[in-house]
Amino acid sequence: MNSAIEPFLPNILVALKANDVTEIQRIQTLWSGYGGIYRLALNGGARSTIIAKCIDLEQKGDHPRGWATSLSHQRKLKSYEVEDRWYSAYAHALDDDSKVAQLLYAEKRKGTQLLVLEDLSINYPELKSRCSLKEVFLVVDWLANFHAQFLGVQPEGLWEIGTYWHLGTRP
């Protein structure tokens, strides 16, 4: 088992009304060693699998390119706050034409944040590395519908400029 996610397992099971975790698969490591994303197989309850994002909020002192500055750390912490806010306050407002994973459970402990999300691979099992032109148009339609649903909505607790990726994050 992964020691970072292990302390959260009892609360995840209670929140999702599951009996136990039968498998933990690490899917991806987060930026600069800030944790990982896991797929958990559950026994009992309404969901057979979930996605758990376990975020280590402690500042990292080492980066292969020397980017482990206090500013870089604060930017990452802000990013995780915004992500938590997005899932808790906005994601549920999207319709079926703009499906995103729904937040099932969240928890913060000293130095660690956990987001438990719906596993979209249940209904969307095929991962694409290349798309046909028709599929590209489907993606653009999804993206347009996604943004249209928030036109005129004044976001609170999200990025002021609309994304993490802008030059202002790189002074």
C-alpha positions as CSV (number, residue, x, y, z in Angstrom):
1,M,0.0,0.0,0.0
2,N,1.0,3.6,-0.5
3,S,1.8,5.3,2.8
4,A,0.5,8.7,1.7
5,I,-3.0,7.5,0.9
6,E,-3.3,4.8,3.6
7,P,-4.3,7.1,6.4
8,F,-7.3,8.3,4.4
9,L,-8.7,4.9,3.5
10,P,-11.0,4.5,6.5
11,N,-12.7,7.9,5.8
12,I,-12.9,7.1,2.1
13,L,-14.7,3.8,2.8
14,V,-17.2,5.5,5.2
15,A,-17.9,8.4,2.8
16,L,-18.5,6.0,-0.1
17,K,-20.3,3.4,1.9
18,A,-17.8,0.7,0.7
19,N,-16.5,-2.3,2.6
20,D,-12.9,-2.3,1.7
21,V,-10.2,-1.3,-0.8
22,T,-9.1,-4.3,-2.9
23,E,-6.5,-2.7,-5.0
24,I,-4.6,0.6,-5.3
25,Q,-3.0,1.5,-8.6
26,R,-0.7,4.5,-8.9
27,I,-1.8,6.3,-12.2
28,Q,0.5,9.3,-12.1
29,T,2.9,11.3,-10.0
30,L,2.1,15.0,-9.4
31,W,4.3,17.9,-10.4
32,S,7.7,17.9,-8.7
33,G,6.9,15.1,-6.3
34,Y,3.8,16.8,-4.8
35,G,1.9,13.5,-4.5
36,G,0.1,11.1,-6.8
37,I,-3.1,10.1,-8.5
38,Y,-4.4,6.6,-7.7
39,R,-7.2,4.3,-8.9
40,L,-8.8,2.5,-6.0
41,A,-10.8,-0.7,-6.5
42,L,-13.6,-0.9,-3.9
43,N,-15.6,-3.8,-2.6
44,G,-19.2,-2.9,-1.7
45,G,-20.8,0.5,-2.1
46,A,-22.1,2.0,-5.3
47,R,-18.8,2.4,-7.1
48,S,-16.3,-0.2,-8.1
49,T,-13.5,2.2,-8.7
50,I,-12.6,5.8,-7.8
51,I,-9.8,8.2,-8.4
52,A,-7.9,9.6,-5.4
53,K,-5.6,12.5,-5.8
54,C,-3.3,12.7,-2.7
55,I,-1.4,16.0,-2.6
56,D,1.6,16.5,-0.4
57,L,1.4,20.2,0.6
58,E,4.9,20.4,2.1
59,Q,7.5,22.4,0.2
60,K,10.0,20.4,-1.8
61,G,13.6,21.3,-1.5
62,D,14.8,19.7,-4.6
63,H,14.0,20.1,-8.3
64,P,16.1,18.8,-11.2
65,R,16.0,22.2,-12.9
66,G,16.3,24.3,-9.7
67,W,12.6,25.4,-9.7
68,A,12.0,24.5,-6.0
69,T,11.6,28.2,-4.9
70,S,9.1,29.5,-2.3
71,L,7.3,31.3,-5.2
72,S,7.0,28.0,-7.1
73,H,5.7,26.2,-4.0
74,Q,3.1,28.9,-3.3
75,R,1.9,28.8,-6.9
76,K,1.4,25.0,-6.6
77,L,-0.5,25.4,-3.4
78,K,-2.7,28.0,-5.0
79,S,-3.3,25.7,-7.9
80,Y,-4.5,22.9,-5.6
81,E,-6.8,25.3,-3.7
82,V,-8.3,26.4,-7.0
83,E,-8.7,22.8,-8.1
84,D,-10.5,21.9,-4.8
85,R,-12.7,25.0,-5.3
86,W,-13.5,24.0,-8.9
87,Y,-14.6,20.5,-8.0
88,S,-16.5,21.5,-4.8
89,A,-18.3,24.6,-6.2
90,Y,-18.5,24.4,-10.0
91,A,-18.1,21.0,-11.5
92,H,-21.6,19.8,-10.4
93,A,-23.2,22.6,-12.4
94,L,-22.2,21.1,-15.7
95,D,-24.7,19.2,-17.8
96,D,-24.2,15.8,-19.4
97,D,-22.8,17.4,-22.6
98,S,-19.8,18.7,-20.6
99,K,-19.2,15.7,-18.3
100,V,-16.3,16.0,-15.9
101,A,-15.4,13.9,-12.9
102,Q,-17.5,14.7,-9.8
103,L,-16.0,15.2,-6.4
104,L,-17.1,12.4,-4.1
105,Y,-15.1,13.2,-1.0
106,A,-12.4,15.7,0.1
107,E,-10.3,15.9,3.2
108,K,-7.4,18.0,4.4
109,R,-4.9,16.9,7.0
110,K,-1.8,18.6,8.2
111,G,0.4,18.7,5.1
112,T,-1.8,16.6,2.9
113,Q,-4.9,17.2,0.8
114,L,-7.1,14.5,-0.7
115,L,-9.6,14.7,-3.5
116,V,-11.7,11.6,-4.3
117,L,-13.3,11.8,-7.7
118,E,-15.6,9.8,-9.9
119,D,-13.6,7.4,-12.2
120,L,-14.6,8.4,-15.7
121,S,-12.9,5.3,-17.2
122,I,-16.0,3.3,-16.2
123,N,-18.1,5.1,-18.9
124,Y,-15.2,6.3,-21.1
125,P,-12.7,3.5,-21.1
126,E,-10.9,4.4,-24.3
127,L,-7.9,6.7,-24.0
128,K,-6.9,8.4,-27.2
129,S,-3.4,9.4,-28.3
130,R,-4.6,10.4,-31.7
131,C,-8.0,11.6,-32.9
132,S,-9.8,11.7,-36.2
133,L,-11.1,15.0,-37.4
134,K,-14.6,14.0,-36.4
135,E,-13.3,13.3,-32.8
136,V,-11.5,16.6,-32.8
137,F,-14.9,18.4,-33.6
138,L,-16.5,16.4,-30.7
139,V,-13.8,17.7,-28.3
140,V,-14.2,21.3,-29.6
141,D,-18.0,21.0,-29.1
142,W,-17.5,19.7,-25.6
143,L,-15.1,22.6,-24.8
144,A,-17.5,25.2,-26.3
145,N,-20.4,23.8,-24.2
146,F,-18.2,23.7,-21.1
147,H,-17.4,27.4,-21.4
148,A,-20.9,28.4,-22.5
149,Q,-22.3,27.1,-19.2
150,F,-20.2,29.6,-17.2
151,L,-20.8,32.7,-19.4
152,G,-21.8,35.5,-17.1
153,V,-20.9,33.6,-14.0
154,Q,-18.5,35.6,-11.7
155,P,-16.0,32.9,-10.5
156,E,-15.1,33.0,-6.8
157,G,-12.0,31.2,-5.6
158,L,-10.8,30.3,-9.1
159,W,-7.9,31.8,-11.2
160,E,-8.4,35.5,-11.7
161,I,-7.0,35.2,-15.3
162,G,-8.8,31.9,-16.0
163,T,-5.9,29.5,-15.9
164,Y,-2.7,28.6,-14.1
165,W,-0.8,28.9,-17.4
166,H,-0.1,32.5,-18.0
167,L,3.1,34.6,-18.0
168,G,2.2,36.3,-14.7
169,T,3.0,33.0,-12.9
170,R,6.5,33.2,-14.2
171,P,8.0,36.5,-12.9
